[in-house]
Amino acid sequence: MKKRIKNLVVLLLTFALSVSALTGCGKESGADTKVSNADKQSKNVKEDKELERKDPITGEEYPNEIRIGLLNGSLIDSVAKLEGFYDDFKEETGVTASTYFFESGRDVNNAYASDSVDVATFGSSPISLGTTNNLGYDVIYLNDTIGEIEALAVTKDIKSSEDLKGKTVAAPFASTSHYSLLNYLKSNGLEKDVNVIDLQPQDILAAWERGDIDGAYVWAPVLGELKKNGNILIDSAKLADQGILTADLSTANHEFAEKYPTLVTAFVDIQNKVNEIIINNKDKAIEEIAKNLNISSEEAEENIDGSIWLTLNEQIDSKFLGTSDAKGSLADTLKSTADFHVTQDNLEKALDLKGYQDKVNPSFAEALLNN
């Protein structure tokens, strides 16, 4: 992207300087010619700077910032921050990459609804709700499929699903964890036998320490705290093996992406560069995640290993985003997740499959591959 913008600027500068040289070959004195050419070059530089403040594809004038929504404890943000990718974004585009943090995907959906974020990375379950309710965003990147990084932690006296009868279990409602918990309870015939309550991750930790809850389905880093004096009954990796797939996805406001495709491609590039480091330079990723989240290297490694991270080529595979011409199975996952939410009265009605296919936009991943 940076190369494309620079090439455009160089081309424009070359043309402008050529015109200056031609118009300077008149009857003016040498001193007058130098002054005239200097003025024209100064004007050209000013015009080039103005061009840099516009999207080179659409010509739309850039905003001052791109507002990035992330979940607290984001592994992606940890690497991006310490690698300086947000600073690089500002240097390459002239637009500030501002990060805003949320407790759960439900909060991110609320931020989209109030036009408080332009792009965001969060879970597939709240995204299925948001796309069904037409909150105006598209899925543009699949960061990872969720595995052991999300799990049901319970007190040590609970050894099996049967022991959950009459117990109180927490999860952030409308999150991937909530979706996984409800599926687990349903598959074990426990839907009416367990008291499921809505708590955000930090509230879960406080309730756990007070003894107010018997378990919680939640993600790292809170999950790591619960594991210290609890048992893991089921995790999202095992549920995925049963066909209950959850994932972390990157999204973009549809209108923002149409106006500023170059900015959105640059955002996707950050996600992709982080994934490349996690996949190809795991030790570095562990160090950066541990430092930014103030956790041990062992915990950071567990968090990385708790998900399956995808390469750019895998993004456009038919199992995931697919291509612009043939959308992949991610759309089916969003629909099946929404269908489940209908059975739980979280949605009145799901869209048809095409409705979810229309919300998946692989073009930004394709643009990176083509460049």
C-alpha positions as CSV (number, residue, x, y, z in Angstrom):
1,M,0.0,0.0,0.0
2,K,2.8,2.4,0.9
3,K,4.6,1.6,-2.3
4,R,1.4,2.3,-4.3
5,I,0.9,5.7,-2.6
6,K,4.6,6.6,-3.1
7,N,4.5,5.7,-6.7
8,L,1.5,7.9,-7.3
9,V,3.2,10.8,-5.6
10,V,6.5,10.3,-7.5
11,L,4.6,10.1,-10.8
12,L,2.7,13.4,-10.0
13,L,5.9,15.1,-8.9
14,T,7.8,14.0,-12.1
15,F,5.0,15.4,-14.2
16,A,4.8,18.6,-12.3
17,L,8.6,19.2,-12.4
18,S,8.6,18.5,-16.2
19,V,5.9,21.2,-16.7
20,S,7.9,23.6,-14.5
21,A,11.0,23.0,-16.6
22,L,9.2,23.7,-19.9
23,T,7.4,26.9,-18.8
24,G,10.7,28.2,-17.3
25,C,12.3,28.3,-20.8
26,G,11.1,31.7,-21.9
27,K,12.5,35.3,-22.0
28,E,12.8,35.6,-18.2
29,S,16.2,36.3,-16.7
30,G,18.1,33.5,-15.0
31,A,17.3,34.9,-11.5
32,D,13.6,35.3,-12.4
33,T,13.5,31.7,-13.8
34,K,15.0,30.3,-10.5
35,V,12.4,32.2,-8.4
36,S,9.6,31.1,-10.7
37,N,10.6,27.4,-10.7
38,A,11.1,27.5,-6.9
39,D,7.6,28.9,-6.4
40,K,6.1,26.3,-8.7
41,Q,8.0,23.4,-7.0
42,S,6.7,24.7,-3.6
43,K,3.2,24.7,-5.0
44,N,3.6,21.2,-6.3
45,V,4.8,19.9,-3.0
46,K,1.8,21.5,-1.3
47,E,-0.5,19.9,-3.8
48,D,1.2,16.5,-3.3
49,K,0.7,16.7,0.5
50,E,-3.0,17.4,-0.1
51,L,-3.1,14.3,-2.4
52,E,-1.6,12.2,0.4
53,R,-4.6,13.2,2.6
54,K,-7.0,11.5,0.2
55,D,-7.6,7.8,-0.5
56,P,-5.7,7.1,-3.8
57,I,-8.5,4.8,-4.9
58,T,-11.6,6.8,-4.2
59,G,-10.2,10.3,-3.9
60,E,-12.1,10.8,-0.6
61,E,-10.4,13.1,1.9
62,Y,-9.0,11.0,4.8
63,P,-10.4,11.4,8.3
64,N,-8.0,12.4,11.1
65,E,-8.2,9.0,12.7
66,I,-9.3,5.4,12.1
67,R,-11.0,4.1,15.3
68,I,-10.1,0.5,16.0
69,G,-12.2,-1.5,18.4
70,L,-10.4,-4.3,20.4
71,L,-11.2,-6.6,23.3
72,N,-9.3,-6.1,26.5
73,G,-6.4,-8.5,26.7
74,S,-6.0,-8.6,22.9
75,L,-3.0,-10.6,21.7
76,I,-3.2,-8.9,18.3
77,D,-3.0,-5.5,19.9
78,S,0.0,-6.5,22.1
79,V,2.1,-7.5,19.1
80,A,0.9,-4.6,16.9
81,K,1.7,-2.1,19.7
82,L,5.2,-3.3,20.5
83,E,6.1,-3.8,16.8
84,G,5.1,-0.2,16.1
85,F,2.5,-1.1,13.5
86,Y,0.1,1.7,14.6
87,D,2.9,4.2,14.3
88,D,3.7,2.8,10.8
89,F,0.0,3.2,9.9
90,K,0.2,6.9,10.7
91,E,3.5,7.3,8.9
92,E,2.2,5.6,5.7
93,T,-1.3,7.1,5.5
94,G,-1.1,10.3,7.6
95,V,-4.1,9.0,9.6
96,T,-3.8,8.2,13.3
97,A,-4.7,4.6,14.3
98,S,-6.6,5.1,17.6
99,T,-7.4,2.0,19.7
100,Y,-10.5,1.6,21.9
101,F,-10.9,-1.3,24.2
102,F,-14.1,-3.1,25.2
103,E,-15.0,-5.9,27.7
104,S,-16.9,-8.0,25.2
105,G,-18.3,-8.3,21.7
106,R,-21.7,-7.0,22.8
107,D,-20.0,-3.8,23.8
108,V,-18.3,-3.6,20.3
109,N,-21.7,-4.1,18.7
110,N,-23.0,-1.2,20.8
111,A,-20.0,0.9,19.6
112,Y,-20.9,0.1,16.0
113,A,-24.5,1.0,16.6
114,S,-23.5,4.4,18.0
115,D,-20.9,5.0,15.3
116,S,-18.0,5.0,17.8
117,V,-15.7,2.6,15.8
118,D,-14.7,2.2,12.2
119,V,-13.1,-1.2,12.3
120,A,-13.0,-3.8,15.1
121,T,-11.8,-7.3,15.9
122,F,-14.0,-9.5,18.1
123,G,-15.8,-12.8,18.2
124,S,-18.0,-14.7,15.6
125,S,-21.0,-15.1,17.9
126,P,-21.6,-11.4,18.6
127,I,-20.7,-10.7,14.9
128,S,-23.5,-13.1,13.8
129,L,-25.9,-11.1,16.0
130,G,-24.6,-7.8,14.7
131,T,-24.7,-8.8,11.0
132,T,-28.2,-10.2,11.4
133,N,-29.4,-7.0,13.1
134,N,-27.8,-5.0,10.2
135,L,-25.3,-2.9,12.3
136,G,-23.6,-1.9,9.1
137,Y,-20.3,-3.8,9.1
138,D,-18.7,-6.5,7.0
139,V,-16.3,-9.3,8.0
140,I,-12.9,-8.6,6.3
141,Y,-10.4,-10.9,8.0
142,L,-10.4,-14.2,10.0
143,N,-7.7,-13.7,12.7
144,D,-8.0,-17.1,14.3
145,T,-10.3,-20.0,15.2
146,I,-10.8,-20.2,18.9
147,G,-9.5,-23.2,20.8
148,E,-8.3,-23.7,24.4
149,I,-8.1,-19.9,24.9
150,E,-11.8,-20.0,25.8
151,A,-13.1,-22.6,28.2
152,L,-15.5,-23.5,31.0
153,A,-13.7,-23.3,34.3
154,V,-15.5,-24.7,37.4
155,T,-14.7,-25.2,41.0
156,K,-12.7,-28.3,41.9
157,D,-15.7,-30.2,43.3
158,I,-17.3,-30.3,39.8
159,K,-15.9,-33.2,37.8
160,S,-18.5,-33.7,35.0
161,S,-21.4,-32.1,33.3
162,E,-23.8,-33.9,35.6
163,D,-22.2,-32.0,38.6
164,L,-23.4,-28.7,37.0
165,K,-27.0,-29.3,37.9
166,G,-28.2,-26.6,40.2
167,K,-25.0,-24.6,39.8
168,T,-24.5,-21.0,38.8
169,V,-22.3,-20.4,35.8
170,A,-21.4,-17.0,34.3
171,A,-20.5,-15.8,30.8
172,P,-20.5,-12.5,29.0
173,F,-23.9,-12.7,27.1
174,A,-23.8,-12.6,23.3
175,S,-20.1,-13.5,23.3
176,T,-18.4,-16.5,21.8
177,S,-18.0,-17.9,25.3
178,H,-21.8,-17.6,25.9
179,Y,-22.5,-19.3,22.6
180,S,-20.1,-22.2,23.5
181,L,-21.6,-22.5,27.0
182,L,-25.2,-22.7,25.7
183,N,-24.2,-25.3,23.1
184,Y,-22.4,-27.4,25.7
185,L,-25.4,-27.3,28.1
186,K,-27.8,-28.1,25.3
187,S,-25.8,-31.1,24.1
188,N,-25.8,-32.4,27.7
189,G,-29.5,-31.8,28.3
190,L,-28.8,-29.2,31.0
191,E,-30.4,-26.1,29.6
192,K,-33.0,-25.9,32.4
193,D,-30.8,-27.2,35.2
194,V,-28.0,-24.6,35.3
195,N,-28.4,-21.0,36.3
196,V,-26.6,-19.0,33.6
197,I,-25.9,-15.4,34.5
198,D,-24.5,-12.5,32.5
199,L,-21.1,-11.1,33.7
200,Q,-18.3,-9.3,32.0
201,P,-14.8,-10.9,32.3
202,Q,-13.5,-8.7,35.2
203,D,-16.8,-9.1,37.0
204,I,-16.5,-12.9,36.5
205,L,-13.1,-12.9,38.3
206,A,-14.5,-10.9,41.2
207,A,-17.5,-13.2,41.5
208,W,-15.3,-16.2,41.4
209,E,-13.0,-14.9,44.1
210,R,-16.1,-14.2,46.3
211,G,-17.5,-17.6,45.7
212,D,-20.6,-16.3,44.1
213,I,-20.4,-18.5,41.1
214,D,-19.5,-22.2,40.5
215,G,-18.0,-21.7,37.1
216,A,-17.6,-19.5,34.1
217,Y,-17.1,-19.8,30.4
218,V,-14.6,-17.1,29.6
219,W,-11.4,-16.2,27.7
220,A,-7.8,-15.3,28.7
221,P,-6.4,-13.6,30.7
222,V,-9.3,-14.1,33.2
223,L,-9.5,-17.7,32.3
224,G,-5.9,-18.2,33.5
225,E,-6.8,-16.8,36.9
226,L,-9.8,-19.2,37.2
227,K,-7.6,-22.2,36.2
228,K,-5.3,-21.6,39.2
229,N,-7.8,-23.0,41.7
230,G,-10.4,-24.6,39.4
231,N,-10.9,-27.3,36.8
232,I,-11.5,-27.1,33.0
233,L,-14.6,-29.0,32.1
234,I,-14.7,-28.2,28.4
235,D,-12.9,-25.8,26.0
236,S,-13.7,-24.4,22.6
237,A,-11.2,-26.6,20.8
238,K,-13.2,-29.7,21.9
239,L,-16.4,-28.0,20.9
240,A,-15.0,-27.2,17.5
241,D,-14.3,-30.9,17.0
242,Q,-18.0,-31.4,17.6
243,G,-18.8,-28.8,14.9
244,I,-19.4,-25.9,17.3
245,L,-16.9,-23.4,15.7
246,T,-16.0,-20.0,17.1
247,A,-13.5,-17.5,15.7
248,D,-12.0,-14.0,16.1
249,L,-12.9,-11.9,13.1
250,S,-12.0,-8.4,11.9
251,T,-14.8,-6.2,10.7
252,A,-15.2,-2.8,9.0
253,N,-18.1,-0.3,8.8
254,H,-19.4,-0.8,5.3
255,E,-19.6,2.9,4.4
256,F,-16.2,3.6,5.8
257,A,-14.7,0.7,3.8
258,E,-16.3,2.0,0.6
259,K,-14.9,5.5,1.2
260,Y,-11.5,4.5,2.4
261,P,-10.5,1.1,1.0
262,T,-6.8,2.0,1.3
263,L,-7.1,2.6,5.1
264,V,-9.1,-0.6,5.6
265,T,-6.5,-2.6,3.6
266,A,-3.8,-1.0,5.8
267,F,-5.8,-2.2,8.9
268,V,-6.0,-5.7,7.5
269,D,-2.3,-5.5,6.8
270,I,-1.7,-5.0,10.5
271,Q,-3.8,-8.0,11.4
272,N,-1.9,-10.1,8.8
273,K,1.6,-8.9,10.0
274,V,0.7,-9.9,13.6
275,N,-0.5,-13.3,12.4
276,E,2.8,-13.8,10.5
277,I,4.8,-13.0,13.6
278,I,2.7,-15.4,15.8
279,I,3.1,-18.2,13.2
280,N,6.7,-17.6,12.1
281,N,8.3,-16.0,15.1
282,K,6.5,-17.4,18.1
283,D,9.2,-16.5,20.6
284,K,9.0,-12.9,19.7
285,A,5.2,-12.9,20.0
286,I,5.4,-14.6,23.4
287,E,7.8,-11.9,24.7
288,E,5.6,-9.0,23.4
289,I,2.3,-10.5,24.6
290,A,3.8,-11.2,28.1
291,K,5.2,-7.7,28.3
292,N,2.1,-5.8,27.1
293,L,-0.4,-7.9,29.2
294,N,1.9,-8.2,32.2
295,I,1.6,-12.0,32.3
296,S,4.2,-14.8,32.3
297,S,5.8,-16.2,29.2
298,E,4.1,-19.5,30.0
299,E,0.7,-17.8,30.1
300,A,1.5,-15.9,26.9
301,E,2.4,-19.2,25.1
302,E,-0.8,-20.9,26.3
303,N,-2.8,-18.0,24.9
304,I,-1.1,-18.3,21.5
305,D,-1.5,-22.1,21.5
306,G,-5.1,-21.7,22.5
307,S,-6.1,-20.6,19.0
308,I,-5.3,-21.5,15.4
309,W,-3.8,-18.6,13.5
310,L,-4.3,-18.2,9.7
311,T,-2.0,-17.1,7.0
312,L,-3.1,-14.7,4.3
313,N,-3.4,-17.5,1.7
314,E,-5.6,-19.4,4.2
315,Q,-7.9,-16.4,4.5
316,I,-9.3,-16.8,1.0
317,D,-9.6,-20.6,1.3
318,S,-13.1,-22.0,0.8
319,K,-13.1,-23.1,4.4
320,F,-12.8,-19.5,5.6
321,L,-13.5,-16.1,3.9
322,G,-13.3,-17.5,0.4
323,T,-13.0,-15.1,-2.5
324,S,-15.0,-12.2,-3.8
325,D,-16.4,-14.5,-6.5
326,A,-17.0,-17.5,-4.2
327,K,-17.6,-16.8,-0.6
328,G,-16.3,-19.5,1.8
329,S,-17.7,-21.4,4.8
330,L,-17.4,-18.6,7.2
331,A,-20.7,-17.3,6.0
332,D,-22.2,-20.8,6.8
333,T,-20.7,-20.5,10.3
334,L,-22.3,-17.0,10.8
335,K,-25.7,-18.4,9.7
336,S,-25.6,-21.5,11.9
337,T,-24.6,-19.3,14.8
338,A,-27.5,-17.0,14.2
339,D,-29.8,-20.0,13.8
340,F,-28.8,-21.1,17.2
341,H,-29.4,-17.7,18.7
342,V,-32.9,-17.9,17.3
343,T,-33.5,-21.0,19.3
344,Q,-32.3,-19.2,22.4
345,D,-34.6,-16.2,21.7
346,N,-31.6,-13.9,21.2
347,L,-32.8,-13.3,17.7
348,E,-36.3,-13.2,16.2
349,K,-35.1,-14.5,12.8
350,A,-31.9,-15.3,11.0
351,L,-31.0,-14.2,7.5
352,D,-30.8,-16.6,4.6
353,L,-27.3,-17.8,3.7
354,K,-26.8,-15.1,1.0
355,G,-27.5,-12.5,3.6
356,Y,-24.4,-13.6,5.5
357,Q,-22.4,-14.1,2.3
358,D,-23.0,-10.5,1.5
359,K,-21.5,-9.5,4.8
360,V,-18.2,-11.3,4.1
361,N,-15.8,-9.2,2.1
362,P,-12.5,-10.9,1.2
363,S,-11.4,-8.1,-1.1
364,F,-9.0,-6.5,1.3
365,A,-7.1,-9.8,1.9
366,E,-7.1,-10.3,-1.9
367,A,-5.6,-6.8,-2.3
368,L,-2.8,-7.7,0.0
369,L,-2.1,-10.9,-1.8
370,N,-2.1,-9.1,-5.2
371,N,0.4,-6.6,-3.9
